[in-house]
Amino acid sequence: MALALAAAPFAASAQDGFTALTPASNAGSYLRDEGATTWLHLRMGQPVPFRIFTLSDPMRLVIDLSEVDWTGFDARAFEQSQAVLGLRVGLFRPGWSRMVIDLDRPLKIEMAEMSRDASGAVLRLAMEATDVEHFVAGAGAPAAAQVERANAAVSLPTQSRPVGGPLVVVLDPGHGGIDPGAERDGVKEADLMLTFARELRDTLVRAGGFEVSLTREDDSFVPLETRITRAREAGADVFLSLHADAISEGRAEGATVYTLADRASDEASRKLAERHDRSDILSGVDLSDQDDVIAGVLLDMARTETRPRTEALADALVAALEQSVGMHKRPRLEAGFSVLKSADIPSVLLELGFLSSQKDRAKLGDAAWRAKAAWAVRDALVAWQQADRAAARNLRK
């Protein structure tokens, strides 16, 4: 697998609709020998996620970065090391750029770090000599770097579960238009969440295995029920509402994940059943000709199946975000938010932070922090999808 991965061709052009997250620069960048250590310094406009591994037969060092624009980067000027035979860079696959370094001798990685400074960011890598036996023993591509991973675990069909293909995710940037949401120091919740929703969409699509749409694409007002309708029209497997609240008293910091409260779900079924036009409140079932009692029973049955899936989704988000960007001291809460009342779509509301907190405002305004949060959401969705489809497979046995 590792050898085949290294042979994968680099794409020559950017993916449709995307630009790379940051450019690479020759200024301050080098790959050279300093005594017994071979140093790599790669200058970029901002920090990005990265991974490094080695491959054998022939010996190579591979650096993946998400995602760097190599336009104008002079690889020949960059590479000055006697331990290197050659170097090439390019777009590996959507969301990931790659640098492959052909080695003249076995090297081991002593240090690797990405840091931010006044000029942007720099990836630093220190390598020292090792023997062939140890190099070969440590070589190999991690699962995350394998081409097949984006398409792995495409599901087995089961009732009320996605039947294969990409996971359809609908992102709901909170507020908009005449409803700006929370506001602090000139920052509007509606604008910030639209920015994050767009960045999260790009992260998911770049990663592969996702189909993503937004309930609003601009600063416009969208009624709460319309947001759920748009999710259903998109065939959503997951509905994720994005917010950044503010409190007038006290102190609160960190992200929180909300699911629909039990009492609120009972009320939601009653209110939905009372609607005159209810052809779109339960996917695949037209309740227009049913009375309120029957409609309510069907909605409650749908929630019985959906609720544990929603709880699992919330738990996956908390686990991934806690590890990556941190959470509020009470990371999992329940409430009666209208956007969580879909009976058949796992739906959660993610409060990324509090605009009333200066610390949270700084994080939410930091593109690098938002990128970490977006990747955490992506990891959570992948973990949830795998567990959800495994559970569906077990139910079919």
Protein Blocks (a to p, Z undefined) as FASTA:
>chain_A
ZZmmmmpccdfbdcehiacfbdcdfehpacddehjbccdddddfbdcdddddddehiadd
ddddddddfehiafklmpmcfkbgbdcdddfbghiacdddddfbdcddfbdcddddfklp
acddddddddfklmmmmgccdfklpfklmmgoiacddehiaeedjdddddddeeehjlnb
jaeehiafklmmmmmmmmmmmmmmmngoiacddfbfbdcdddfklmmmmmmmnopabdcd
ddddddfedjdedjddddddfklmmmmmmmmmmpmblmlmbghiafklpcfklmmmmmmm
mmmmmmmmmmmmmmmmmmmmmmmnopafblbccdfbfklmpfkbccddddfbdfklmklm
mmmmpmklmmmmmmmmmmmmmmmmmmmmmmmmmmmZZ
